[in-house]
Amino acid sequence: MRPLQITAETAQMLAKKLNVPIEHIMHMPRHILLEKIAALSEDDAQEQANPNEKEAEK
């Protein structure tokens, strides 16, 4: 399997957000990576829609 065709900066950002080593990002199957990116996007959208809920949890 070929490594993903993404930039080093993108791989570093995804590794940080997904909390996985960068090597795992580069060799992760494309469909799994897309699922994880979609989940991150949903989480970010919910966080932006309800910023007060996160403050209430603290």
N, C-alpha and C positions, 0 to 999 in steps of 0.2 A: 504494500500500500504506500502511495506517495504521501509525503507530508502535505499539510494544507498550504495553499497558496495565499498566505496572509503575511503582513509585515511583522517585523520583530516587535514594534511598538504595540500593535494590535494583540499579538500573542501575550505580551507582558501584561497588558490591561486585562485581558480575559483571564489569565492565570491569577491575577490579584483578585478580581471580582468573584471568580469561581472557587478560589482557594485551593487550587491544584497546581502542581509543578508545571512549568512551561513546557517541558518535554511531553507531558500528557496532552497538553493543548495541541501541540504540533502533530501528534500522531493519533489524535482522537478521530474516529470516523465522522465524516461531515454531518450525517443526519443526527448524530448524538449531540455534536457541538451546536447545531442549529436549534435543537430542543432546549438545550441549556441557555442559549442566548435568548430564546423566546421567554423562558421562565424568568430570566433576569429582567427582561423588558416589562413583563407583567408586574413583577415586584416593584420596579421603579415607578411604574404608572400608578400603582396603588399607593405607594409612599407619597407621591406628589399629590394625589387626590385627597389623601387623608393625613396631612402632616401633624395634626393635633393628636391623633391616636398614638403615634410614636412618643410624643412628649408625655402623654398621660401614663405610658408604661414605665417611664423613668421614675 
